[in-house]
Amino acid sequence: MPATKLDNLLHHYRSCLSQDEKDKADRFRFPEDRRRFVVARGTLRHLLGRQLNQRPEQITFCYGAYGKPAVSLPPELEQSPLHSAGERYLQFNLSHSGEIALCALGYKRKLGIDIEQVKTIQRLEGMMKRTLVASEQQQVEAESAASRSRAFLQRWTCKEAYLKAIGLGLTQSMQTLEVQIEPPKFLRVPEDCSAGWRLHLIEVPETYVGALAVAGETAVTQHRWQHLSPNDDD
C-alpha cells in the first residue's frame, strides 16, 4: 500500500481510539507493531459500533481482573436481563499476529480466539513439556521435524482461545486442558467449567494457525476483510 494510503488508513483508525489506546500504541518501540495495534483495535471498534449502533469512538471498554476487555454499557442496559448474572449479551475477542488479526463476535455465549504466525520454535521440547499433556506431546512428536512447530502452535492457539474466553489468559496452566485436532475435534477442560465448550479451527493463510473456542453448540461463520484507505474507491 502506498505511503499516503497507509497514512490515511492509520489516521482513520487512530482517530476513533481512546486516549489510553493511543498512549498504548505510542509505547510500541517499532512502527510495525504500532501500526498493527492501531488497525486491529480500530477495526474492533468499527465492528462493535455496527453491532451496538454506536460510532466507533463512542465505544468504551471495561476490563476483567486479568485484563479481558468488555464493552461498557449505560446503566439501563447493564441492568437488562440480557446481562444478568454478570454475563453480557454481546461477546467479543481479538487476537493478532504478524499481518493478520482475528476478531470473534457472538451473542449470549462466552468465546475466545487466538492466532499465531508459524515460526520455528527454539527449545520446543521444553515448551511442550510445560504446556501440553502427554497425549498431545506424542501427537506433535509424531510429526516431521519441519512440521512440529506448526503442530505445537495449533494446539497452543486452541488452549489460548479457551483461556481468553473464560478471562484467565495464561494465569491458568495450559496442562489443565486437552485438545484433539484430528477428527473428532474436542476440547477437554476442568470439570467445573461445564459450558460444553466447542473447538473450531479457523481458516487462515498457510503461514498462520488460528482457533476459536465457544461455550456451547452454535453455528460459526467466518468473514474476511482487507483494509483499504477510507478514500479508496477500488
C-alpha atoms as a printed R data frame, in Angstrom:
    type eleno elety resid chain resno       x       y      z
1   ATOM     1    CA   MET     A     1   0.000   0.000  0.000
2   ATOM     2    CA   PRO     A     2   1.440   3.440 -0.961
3   ATOM     3    CA   ALA     A     3   2.599   5.597  1.929
4   ATOM     4    CA   THR     A     4  -0.197   8.162  1.538
5   ATOM     5    CA   LYS     A     5  -2.897   5.472  1.607
6   ATOM     6    CA   LEU     A     6  -1.281   3.848  4.624
7   ATOM     7    CA   ASP     A     7  -1.148   7.195  6.408
8   ATOM     8    CA   ASN     A     8  -4.843   7.764  5.657
9   ATOM     9    CA   LEU     A     9  -5.677   4.296  6.939
10  ATOM    10    CA   LEU     A    10  -3.776   4.772 10.181
11  ATOM    11    CA   HIS     A    11  -5.339   8.187 10.749
12  ATOM    12    CA   HIS     A    12  -8.779   6.706 10.088
13  ATOM    13    CA   TYR     A    13  -8.384   4.045 12.762
14  ATOM    14    CA   ARG     A    14  -6.348   6.065 15.247
15  ATOM    15    CA   SER     A    15  -8.977   8.827 15.260
16  ATOM    16    CA   CYS     A    16 -11.523   6.505 16.875
17  ATOM    17    CA   LEU     A    17  -9.231   5.203 19.627
18  ATOM    18    CA   SER     A    18  -9.449   6.328 23.238
19  ATOM    19    CA   GLN     A    19  -6.567   8.269 24.731
20  ATOM    20    CA   ASP     A    20  -5.490   5.177 26.665
21  ATOM    21    CA   GLU     A    21  -5.334   3.189 23.429
22  ATOM    22    CA   LYS     A    22  -3.366   5.937 21.692
23  ATOM    23    CA   ASP     A    23  -0.922   6.024 24.599
24  ATOM    24    CA   LYS     A    24  -0.502   2.261 24.399
25  ATOM    25    CA   ALA     A    25   0.090   2.454 20.657
26  ATOM    26    CA   ASP     A    26   2.745   5.119 21.156
27  ATOM    27    CA   ARG     A    27   4.610   2.899 23.617
28  ATOM    28    CA   PHE     A    28   5.374   0.320 20.942
29  ATOM    29    CA   ARG     A    29   9.027   0.522 20.026
30  ATOM    30    CA   PHE     A    30   8.678  -0.475 16.380
31  ATOM    31    CA   PRO     A    31   6.409   1.301 13.860
32  ATOM    32    CA   GLU     A    32   5.166  -2.045 12.503
33  ATOM    33    CA   ASP     A    33   3.869  -3.098 15.921
34  ATOM    34    CA   ARG     A    34   2.265   0.314 16.420
35  ATOM    35    CA   ARG     A    35   0.529   0.074 13.044
36  ATOM    36    CA   ARG     A    36  -0.790  -3.423 13.715
37  ATOM    37    CA   PHE     A    37  -2.194  -2.416 17.094
38  ATOM    38    CA   VAL     A    38  -3.925   0.703 15.743
39  ATOM    39    CA   VAL     A    39  -5.504  -1.114 12.791
40  ATOM    40    CA   ALA     A    40  -6.623  -4.116 14.853
41  ATOM    41    CA   ARG     A    41  -8.079  -2.043 17.681
42  ATOM    42    CA   GLY     A    42  -9.660   0.444 15.299
43  ATOM    43    CA   THR     A    43 -11.256  -2.357 13.304
44  ATOM    44    CA   LEU     A    44 -12.633  -3.873 16.505
45  ATOM    45    CA   ARG     A    45 -14.266  -0.557 17.365
46  ATOM    46    CA   HIS     A    46 -15.882  -0.324 13.923
47  ATOM    47    CA   LEU     A    47 -17.239  -3.875 14.180
48  ATOM    48    CA   LEU     A    48 -18.610  -3.317 17.678
49  ATOM    49    CA   GLY     A    49 -20.078   0.012 16.629
50  ATOM    50    CA   ARG     A    50 -22.079  -1.697 13.897
51  ATOM    51    CA   GLN     A    51 -23.438  -4.244 16.364
52  ATOM    52    CA   LEU     A    52 -24.342  -1.655 19.013
53  ATOM    53    CA   ASN     A    53 -25.467   1.111 16.633
54  ATOM    54    CA   GLN     A    54 -22.802   3.440 18.006
55  ATOM    55    CA   ARG     A    55 -19.989   5.405 16.459
56  ATOM    56    CA   PRO     A    56 -16.604   3.640 16.881
57  ATOM    57    CA   GLU     A    57 -15.208   6.421 19.039
58  ATOM    58    CA   GLN     A    58 -18.212   6.170 21.381
59  ATOM    59    CA   ILE     A    59 -17.342   2.605 22.409
60  ATOM    60    CA   THR     A    60 -15.837   2.409 25.883
61  ATOM    61    CA   PHE     A    61 -14.255  -0.647 27.429
62  ATOM    62    CA   CYS     A    62 -14.014  -2.095 30.901
63  ATOM    63    CA   TYR     A    63 -11.621  -4.861 31.887
64  ATOM    64    CA   GLY     A    64 -11.820  -8.023 33.954
65  ATOM    65    CA   ALA     A    65  -9.454  -8.945 36.763
66  ATOM    66    CA   TYR     A    66  -6.995 -10.466 34.276
67  ATOM    67    CA   GLY     A    67  -7.386  -7.852 31.555
68  ATOM    68    CA   LYS     A    68 -10.149  -9.304 29.381
69  ATOM    69    CA   PRO     A    69 -11.989  -6.367 27.744
70  ATOM    70    CA   ALA     A    70 -15.755  -5.932 27.603
71  ATOM    71    CA   VAL     A    71 -17.930  -3.113 26.307
72  ATOM    72    CA   SER     A    72 -19.050  -0.674 28.992
73  ATOM    73    CA   LEU     A    73 -22.793  -0.172 28.729
74  ATOM    74    CA   PRO     A    74 -25.156   2.510 30.040
75  ATOM    75    CA   PRO     A    75 -26.731   1.662 33.443
76  ATOM    76    CA   GLU     A    76 -30.123   0.900 31.886
77  ATOM    77    CA   LEU     A    77 -28.529  -1.756 29.660
78  ATOM    78    CA   GLU     A    78 -26.252  -3.119 32.373
79  ATOM    79    CA   GLN     A    79 -29.384  -3.962 34.391
80  ATOM    80    CA   SER     A    80 -31.128  -5.579 31.457
81  ATOM    81    CA   PRO     A    81 -31.986  -9.310 31.696
82  ATOM    82    CA   LEU     A    82 -29.682  -9.756 28.713
83  ATOM    83    CA   HIS     A    83 -26.767  -9.105 31.064
84  ATOM    84    CA   SER     A    84 -27.986 -10.932 34.152
85  ATOM    85    CA   ALA     A    85 -25.654 -12.932 36.404
86  ATOM    86    CA   GLY     A    86 -22.668 -10.969 35.145
87  ATOM    87    CA   GLU     A    87 -22.980 -12.294 31.613
88  ATOM    88    CA   ARG     A    88 -23.007  -9.895 28.677
89  ATOM    89    CA   TYR     A    89 -25.231 -10.328 25.655
90  ATOM    90    CA   LEU     A    90 -22.568  -9.246 23.156
91  ATOM    91    CA   GLN     A    91 -19.296 -11.115 23.483
92  ATOM    92    CA   PHE     A    92 -16.117 -10.370 21.537
93  ATOM    93    CA   ASN     A    93 -12.462 -11.262 21.454
94  ATOM    94    CA   LEU     A    94  -9.485 -10.032 19.413
95  ATOM    95    CA   SER     A    95  -6.137 -11.580 18.531
96  ATOM    96    CA   HIS     A    96  -3.432 -10.521 16.084
97  ATOM    97    CA   SER     A    97  -0.103 -11.910 14.973
98  ATOM    98    CA   GLY     A    98   2.099 -10.732 12.144
99  ATOM    99    CA   GLU     A    99  -0.103  -9.121  9.496
100 ATOM   100    CA   ILE     A   100  -3.327 -10.973 10.378
101 ATOM   101    CA   ALA     A   101  -5.931 -10.148 13.024
102 ATOM   102    CA   LEU     A   102  -8.913 -12.251 14.067
103 ATOM   103    CA   CYS     A   103 -11.980 -10.825 15.763
104 ATOM   104    CA   ALA     A   104 -14.734 -13.033 17.184
105 ATOM   105    CA   LEU     A   105 -18.225 -11.638 17.806
106 ATOM   106    CA   GLY     A   106 -21.102 -13.568 19.307
107 ATOM   107    CA   TYR     A   107 -24.195 -13.345 21.436
108 ATOM   108    CA   LYS     A   108 -25.197 -14.962 24.737
109 ATOM   109    CA   ARG     A   109 -22.157 -17.230 24.998
110 ATOM   110    CA   LYS     A   110 -18.535 -16.852 26.010
111 ATOM   111    CA   LEU     A   111 -15.925 -17.090 23.270
112 ATOM   112    CA   GLY     A   112 -12.214 -16.651 22.722
113 ATOM   113    CA   ILE     A   113  -9.994 -16.543 19.654
114 ATOM   114    CA   ASP     A   114  -6.267 -16.787 19.016
115 ATOM   115    CA   ILE     A   115  -3.912 -16.641 16.035
116 ATOM   116    CA   GLU     A   116  -0.197 -17.314 15.803
117 ATOM   117    CA   GLN     A   117   2.256 -16.876 12.963
118 ATOM   118    CA   VAL     A   118   4.057 -20.146 12.336
119 ATOM   119    CA   LYS     A   119   7.747 -19.863 13.121
120 ATOM   120    CA   THR     A   120  10.419 -22.315 14.171
121 ATOM   121    CA   ILE     A   121  10.338 -22.532 17.968
122 ATOM   122    CA   GLN     A   122  13.636 -22.809 19.761
123 ATOM   123    CA   ARG     A   123  13.628 -25.250 22.693
124 ATOM   124    CA   LEU     A   124  10.346 -26.694 21.510
125 ATOM   125    CA   GLU     A   125  10.663 -29.765 23.725
126 ATOM   126    CA   GLY     A   126  10.728 -27.636 26.862
127 ATOM   127    CA   MET     A   127   7.707 -25.617 25.705
128 ATOM   128    CA   MET     A   128   5.794 -28.820 25.031
129 ATOM   129    CA   LYS     A   129   6.521 -30.207 28.484
130 ATOM   130    CA   ARG     A   130   5.213 -27.023 30.117
131 ATOM   131    CA   THR     A   131   2.020 -26.650 28.075
132 ATOM   132    CA   LEU     A   132   0.908 -29.979 26.560
133 ATOM   133    CA   VAL     A   133  -0.406 -33.137 28.172
134 ATOM   134    CA   ALA     A   134   1.307 -36.449 27.356
135 ATOM   135    CA   SER     A   135  -1.061 -37.423 24.509
136 ATOM   136    CA   GLU     A   136  -0.601 -34.023 22.841
137 ATOM   137    CA   GLN     A   137   3.180 -34.252 23.133
138 ATOM   138    CA   GLN     A   138   3.072 -37.636 21.426
139 ATOM   139    CA   GLN     A   139   0.961 -36.244 18.586
140 ATOM   140    CA   VAL     A   140   3.398 -33.368 17.979
141 ATOM   141    CA   GLU     A   141   6.432 -35.657 18.174
142 ATOM   142    CA   ALA     A   142   4.835 -37.909 15.533
143 ATOM   143    CA   GLU     A   143   5.020 -35.041 13.032
144 ATOM   144    CA   SER     A   144   8.039 -34.476 10.822
145 ATOM   145    CA   ALA     A   145  10.719 -32.217 12.289
146 ATOM   146    CA   ALA     A   146   9.700 -29.426  9.888
147 ATOM   147    CA   SER     A   147   6.045 -29.595 10.981
148 ATOM   148    CA   ARG     A   148   6.416 -29.822 14.753
149 ATOM   149    CA   SER     A   149   6.408 -26.090 15.467
150 ATOM   150    CA   ARG     A   150   3.194 -25.732 13.477
151 ATOM   151    CA   ALA     A   151   1.573 -28.691 15.229
152 ATOM   152    CA   PHE     A   152   2.537 -27.273 18.611
153 ATOM   153    CA   LEU     A   153   1.265 -23.772 17.779
154 ATOM   154    CA   GLN     A   154  -2.073 -25.145 16.575
155 ATOM   155    CA   ARG     A   155  -2.629 -26.751 19.953
156 ATOM   156    CA   TRP     A   156  -1.378 -23.612 21.701
157 ATOM   157    CA   THR     A   157  -3.971 -21.454 19.891
158 ATOM   158    CA   CYS     A   158  -6.767 -23.835 20.894
159 ATOM   159    CA   LYS     A   159  -5.823 -23.612 24.554
160 ATOM   160    CA   GLU     A   160  -5.173 -19.886 24.461
161 ATOM   161    CA   ALA     A   161  -8.578 -19.289 22.833
162 ATOM   162    CA   TYR     A   162 -10.308 -21.098 25.692
163 ATOM   163    CA   LEU     A   163  -8.318 -19.306 28.400
164 ATOM   164    CA   LYS     A   164  -9.145 -15.971 26.777
165 ATOM   165    CA   ALA     A   165 -12.821 -16.938 26.639
166 ATOM   166    CA   ILE     A   166 -13.010 -17.547 30.379
167 ATOM   167    CA   GLY     A   167 -10.974 -14.400 31.080
168 ATOM   168    CA   LEU     A   168  -7.965 -16.032 32.731
169 ATOM   169    CA   GLY     A   169  -5.384 -15.911 29.937
170 ATOM   170    CA   LEU     A   170  -2.106 -17.559 30.856
171 ATOM   171    CA   THR     A   171  -2.803 -17.334 34.601
172 ATOM   172    CA   GLN     A   172  -4.136 -20.907 34.306
173 ATOM   173    CA   SER     A   173  -1.851 -23.739 33.277
174 ATOM   174    CA   MET     A   174  -2.365 -24.991 29.737
175 ATOM   175    CA   GLN     A   175  -1.837 -28.509 31.063
176 ATOM   176    CA   THR     A   176  -5.290 -28.338 32.684
177 ATOM   177    CA   LEU     A   177  -6.675 -28.555 29.130
178 ATOM   178    CA   GLU     A   178  -6.532 -31.180 26.405
179 ATOM   179    CA   VAL     A   179  -7.290 -30.636 22.741
180 ATOM   180    CA   GLN     A   180  -7.802 -33.086 19.907
181 ATOM   181    CA   ILE     A   181  -7.051 -31.580 16.487
182 ATOM   182    CA   GLU     A   182  -7.796 -34.516 14.228
183 ATOM   183    CA   PRO     A   183 -11.470 -35.501 13.909
184 ATOM   184    CA   PRO     A   184 -13.308 -35.797 16.128
185 ATOM   185    CA   LYS     A   185 -12.196 -32.394 17.426
186 ATOM   186    CA   PHE     A   186 -12.691 -31.799 21.123
187 ATOM   187    CA   LEU     A   187 -11.611 -29.525 23.928
188 ATOM   188    CA   ARG     A   188 -11.424 -31.103 27.387
189 ATOM   189    CA   VAL     A   189 -11.481 -28.579 30.226
190 ATOM   190    CA   PRO     A   190 -11.609 -28.770 34.048
191 ATOM   191    CA   GLU     A   191 -14.812 -30.315 35.398
192 ATOM   192    CA   ASP     A   192 -16.004 -27.057 36.991
193 ATOM   193    CA   CYS     A   193 -16.207 -25.463 33.512
194 ATOM   194    CA   SER     A   194 -19.396 -27.160 32.366
195 ATOM   195    CA   ALA     A   195 -20.381 -24.947 29.429
196 ATOM   196    CA   GLY     A   196 -19.852 -27.700 26.837
197 ATOM   197    CA   TRP     A   197 -17.010 -25.990 25.002
198 ATOM   198    CA   ARG     A   198 -16.661 -26.400 21.248
199 ATOM   199    CA   LEU     A   199 -13.460 -26.004 19.280
200 ATOM   200    CA   HIS     A   200 -13.247 -24.526 15.770
201 ATOM   201    CA   LEU     A   201 -10.084 -24.285 13.685
202 ATOM   202    CA   ILE     A   202 -10.060 -21.028 11.725
203 ATOM   203    CA   GLU     A   203  -9.181 -20.810  8.034
204 ATOM   204    CA   VAL     A   204  -6.132 -18.562  7.849
205 ATOM   205    CA   PRO     A   205  -3.191 -18.208  5.434
206 ATOM   206    CA   GLU     A   206  -0.855 -21.198  5.412
207 ATOM   207    CA   THR     A   207   1.833 -19.468  7.475
208 ATOM   208    CA   TYR     A   208  -0.604 -18.966 10.398
209 ATOM   209    CA   VAL     A   209  -2.756 -21.105 12.673
210 ATOM   210    CA   GLY     A   210  -5.911 -19.949 14.427
211 ATOM   211    CA   ALA     A   211  -8.596 -21.323 16.724
212 ATOM   212    CA   LEU     A   212 -11.938 -20.298 18.216
213 ATOM   213    CA   ALA     A   213 -13.370 -21.675 21.476
214 ATOM   214    CA   VAL     A   214 -17.111 -21.208 22.093
215 ATOM   215    CA   ALA     A   215 -19.252 -22.164 25.074
216 ATOM   216    CA   GLY     A   216 -21.945 -24.468 23.742
217 ATOM   217    CA   GLU     A   217 -23.045 -25.614 20.316
218 ATOM   218    CA   THR     A   218 -23.605 -22.862 17.769
219 ATOM   219    CA   ALA     A   219 -23.164 -22.105 14.087
220 ATOM   220    CA   VAL     A   220 -19.927 -20.305 13.237
221 ATOM   221    CA   THR     A   221 -19.453 -18.220 10.113
222 ATOM   222    CA   GLN     A   222 -16.177 -16.680  9.016
223 ATOM   223    CA   HIS     A   223 -15.819 -13.409  7.121
224 ATOM   224    CA   ARG     A   224 -12.662 -11.924  5.654
225 ATOM   225    CA   TRP     A   225 -11.893  -8.299  5.056
226 ATOM   226    CA   GLN     A   226  -8.950  -6.355  3.670
227 ATOM   227    CA   HIS     A   227  -8.299  -2.817  4.798
228 ATOM   228    CA   LEU     A   228  -8.420  -0.018  2.248
229 ATOM   229    CA   SER     A   229  -7.828   3.673  2.663
230 ATOM   230    CA   PRO     A   230 -11.096   5.387  3.681
231 ATOM   231    CA   ASN     A   231 -10.972   7.391  0.424
232 ATOM   232    CA   ASP     A   232 -10.162   4.402 -1.755
233 ATOM   233    CA   ASP     A   233 -12.999   3.512 -4.123
234 ATOM   234    CA   ASP     A   234 -11.276   0.458 -5.635
